[in-house]
Each structure stands twice: as C-alpha cells, then as structure tokens.
Amino acid sequence: MDDLTLFGLIAVTAMLVFYALEDRSPWFVLAFAAACALASTYGFLQGAWPFGAVEAVWTLVALRRFKLRREVFDQLDRALGLVAVR
C-alpha cells in the first residue's frame, strides 16, 4: 500500500468514525468536516476530481451543520443555566 492510499484510508475511516459520533457533540461534526477536507484532498491528489469535489461540498455542509449545532448547544446550556449569559 502506497502512502497516498494509506492517507485516503485514514481520511475515509476518520469520516466514518466522526459521523457515527456526531450526536454526542458539535465538535465531532467539526472533526467530520476536517475528515471530509482530508478525503477531498485525497481525491484531488489521486486524480479522482469528482470524488474530491463532492468531498469538498460535504466539508462545507458539515461546517454549516457545526455552526448550527453549536448555536443549539449554546442555547440549551444557557437554558439549563450551565453557562453564564453573555
């Protein structure tokens, strides 16, 4: 297995793991976005530009989901009195 294939395997495995953990914390959504960016990089380096492009779009979708979930978690924390209101 060459280095590029190993990089792709790690990126896609990280995507799977972080996707499975997304409901636990918004930070896992951010980690999923980072893994998507790595998978996109792999796709472009490997020469499969459609894969790279789709993963780039997934990166943007995941970043938006992180932002929205982060806001929801912050509102929930404030409602429960777990953090001080700014």
N, C-alpha and C positions, 0 to 999 in steps of 0.2 A: 504494500500500500504506500503510495507516494504521499508527500507532505500535504499537497493540495486536497487529496481525497480525505485524508485524516482531518484536515481543517473543516471540510464540508460535513463530515460525520459528526464532529464535535458541535458544530453550529446547529445542525438539524436536531441532534439529541437534546441540546440545551433548549431549543424551541419547544420540543415535546414536554420536557420536564417543567419548564416555566409555565406553559399553557395549562398543564394539569394543576399547578399550584395557584393559578390566578385568583381564585375565590378567597384565598387566605389573606391577601394583602395587595394593595395597589402597586407595591414595589415589585411584586412578581410580574405584573403587567409591564412595568418598565423593563425588567430583565428580559421578558419575552420580546419586547421591541428591540432591545440590543441584540438578542439572538437572531431576530429577523434581519437586522442590518448585517450581521456576520454572514448569514446564509445568502443574502443578496450579493455581498462581496464575493463569496464563493462562486455564485452563479456567473457573475461577470468574469471572474478570473478563469473559470473553467471553459468559458466560451458559450455558455447557455444563456444568452441575454434575455430570453423570455422569462426564465426562472429568476434571474437577477432582478428584472423589472417588477415581477409580481411580488417578490420578497421586499423590494423597496416600498411598494404600496402598502404591504402588510405592516412594515415598520411605521409608516405614517398613521395607519389605522390604530395600531397599538399605542402609539404616543398620544393620540386623541383619547383613547379609552383610559389611559393612565390619568390624564388630566381630569376627565370626568369622574372617575372613581375616587381620585384624590379629593376632589371637592365634596363628594358624597360622604367619604370617611371623615373629613374635617367637620362637616355639618353634624354628623352623628356624634362625634366626640364632643362638640360644643353642646349638643342637646343633652347628652349624658353627664355634662359637667366634668369631662375628663381633661379638658384643656381650657385655658383662660381665653376669654373672648378678646380679640384684638381691638 
